[in-house]
Structure formats: C-alpha cells, structure tokens
Amino acid sequence: MLGCSTRPTTLAARLARDGDPEPVAFDETDTSFQIAWPGSCRLDGPAFVYSDRHSRRVSTIFGYPTRLLARR
C-alpha cells in the first residue's frame, strides 16, 4: 500500500510476505483515518525499493510496473 506523495520517496506498508499477510496498524473514525506507515519506498529505474523503518530491511523488487508508477 502506497501513500500519496510527489516526493521521490513515499510512505509504504508491505501487505504480505511470502503469501502471508502482514499486519498494518491504522485508526479509523467516521470522518478520517490514519495509517501507521512502517516503511518507505522509491523507484530506482526498473527497481521498486522498499525500506522498513523498524527492521531496517531493504527489499528490491524487479518486475514491478515502475514505469506506470513513475507517470503519476
């Protein structure tokens, strides 16, 4: 899940790993919601790079539709 941003790096949350769901903390009211973003992501040419703030793990994913994301 990606947050909206015009910056080169945006907020992100991993929704699953190896087919297993990952928890994403969020609070929701009748009028708003807030997501506890655990990481960030950036596009590096053909690579989608995710960095987890808690574990400091960096995952690089090739084959992701980075050209479509870069247009937004």
Beta strands, then each sheet from edge to edge (+ up, - down):
strand 1: 9-12
strand 2: 16-17
strand 3: 20-21
strand 4: 26-28
strand 5: 33-35
strand 6: 39-44
strand 7: 47-52
strand 8: 58-62
sheet 1: 1+ 6- 7+ 8-
sheet 2: 2+ 3-
sheet 3: 4+ 5-
end
